[in-house]
Amino acid sequence: QVQLVESGGRLVQAGDSLRLSCAASGRTLSRNVMGWFRQGPGKERDFVAGIDWNGGSTYYADSVKGRFTISRDNAKNTVYLQMDSLKSEDTAVYYCAARAHDAIIIFTHPRGYDYWGQGTQVTVFS
């Protein structure tokens, strides 16, 4: 059974930076597409960023492009989301997700992912 555990979320001021981590256990995910999603209060779960199996391809939502960077360390079975120039509208619960049987195609819809973490809260105040 795959488990994804996010960490790093906290209360920060607008303009600050934050790095989220997602550690996987239960099986190696070094051959799997990984993604970050977020869900604000009363909103749907939205795609933030995705990365293919070796980090050679990444994809970002327009709202975070140029400010967020997704990366992975397969030796540690961990995916990261570096968030810079944070804005109040980035406030949300951030979820890590993995595709069970795909190393290349980055889906932007939550249905494209098979494993999910429990989420970590990021709150940005002005």
C-alpha positions in Angstrom: 0.0 0.0 0.0 1.4 3.3 -1.1 1.4 6.2 1.4 2.2 9.8 0.6 2.9 12.2 3.4 3.1 15.9 2.8 4.9 18.3 5.1 6.1 21.9 5.2 2.8 23.8 5.2 2.5 26.7 7.6 1.4 30.3 8.0 3.5 32.8 6.0 3.4 36.3 4.9 2.8 37.4 1.3 6.1 37.5 -0.6 7.6 34.7 1.5 8.9 31.4 0.3 8.0 27.9 1.4 9.0 24.4 0.4 6.6 21.5 0.6 7.8 17.9 0.7 6.0 14.7 -0.1 7.5 11.5 1.1 6.4 8.2 -0.3 6.5 4.8 1.4 5.2 1.4 0.6 6.8 1.2 -2.8 9.2 3.2 -4.9 7.6 5.8 -7.0 10.8 6.6 -9.0 9.0 5.5 -12.2 5.8 7.4 -11.6 4.4 10.8 -12.6 3.9 12.9 -9.4 1.8 16.0 -9.0 0.8 18.7 -6.6 -2.8 19.9 -6.3 -4.4 22.4 -4.0 -7.9 23.0 -2.6 -9.0 26.3 -1.1 -12.1 26.7 1.1 -15.2 25.9 -0.8 -13.3 25.3 -4.0 -12.5 22.3 -6.2 -9.1 20.6 -6.1 -6.9 22.2 -8.7 -3.8 21.2 -10.4 -0.6 23.1 -9.4 2.4 21.3 -10.8 3.4 17.9 -12.2 6.7 16.1 -12.9 7.6 13.0 -14.9 9.6 10.1 -13.6 13.1 11.6 -13.9 12.3 15.3 -13.7 12.9 15.8 -17.3 9.5 17.2 -17.9 7.4 19.5 -15.7 4.2 21.3 -16.1 2.6 24.2 -14.1 -0.7 25.8 -13.7 -0.7 29.3 -15.2 -1.4 30.8 -11.8 1.9 29.5 -10.3 4.2 29.5 -13.4 7.4 31.4 -12.7 6.8 31.3 -8.9 6.6 27.6 -8.0 9.1 24.8 -8.9 8.4 21.1 -8.6 11.3 18.7 -8.3 12.0 15.2 -7.1 14.7 13.1 -5.5 14.1 9.5 -6.5 16.8 8.2 -4.1 14.7 9.6 -1.3 11.3 8.7 -2.9 10.4 12.4 -2.3 8.8 15.2 -4.3 9.1 18.8 -3.5 7.3 22.0 -4.3 9.3 25.2 -3.9 6.9 28.1 -3.6 8.3 31.7 -4.0 6.6 35.1 -4.0 3.6 33.6 -2.2 0.3 35.4 -2.5 -2.8 35.3 -0.4 -4.6 33.5 -3.2 -2.2 30.6 -2.8 -3.8 29.8 0.6 -5.1 26.2 0.4 -4.5 22.7 1.5 -1.8 21.3 -0.8 -2.0 17.6 -1.8 0.6 15.3 -3.3 -0.5 12.7 -5.7 1.0 9.9 -7.8 0.0 8.0 -10.9 0.2 4.3 -10.4 1.3 3.1 -13.8 2.6 6.1 -15.8 6.1 7.5 -15.9 5.6 10.2 -18.5 2.2 11.7 -19.0 1.4 14.6 -16.6 -2.4 14.8 -16.1 -3.9 18.0 -14.8 -7.1 16.4 -13.5 -7.3 14.8 -10.1 -8.9 11.7 -11.7 -5.6 11.0 -13.4 -3.9 10.2 -10.1 -4.2 7.0 -8.0 -2.5 7.8 -4.7 -3.0 10.8 -2.5 -1.6 12.3 0.6 -3.6 13.8 3.5 -2.7 17.3 2.6 -0.8 20.1 4.3 -2.2 23.6 5.0 -0.6 26.7 3.5 -1.9 30.0 4.7 -0.6 33.3 3.2 -1.5 36.5 4.9 -1.0 40.0 3.5 
